[in-house]
Amino acid sequence: MTEQLQPIALPLLAMPARKKNRRVVALGRNGGEPRLETMTSEEWRDIARKAARARWAKKKG
């Protein structure tokens, strides 16, 4: 008694179109340079340490 199941077609939900904020898009094009200019060396070091820990955690686990 093996019955084959038939797939059910579900309607796709339409996602509303989003408008991008031009100012935010322009900031993203600059990369990390503006952020680097405003950070202290201590802040920069803390972010680098956190990133390194995250990378090593991925490799171990």
Summary of the structure (lengths in Angstrom):
residues: 61
radius of gyration: 23.3
end to end distance: 43.4
largest distance: 70.5
contacts: 69
relative contact order: 0.06
helix: 56%
strand: 0%
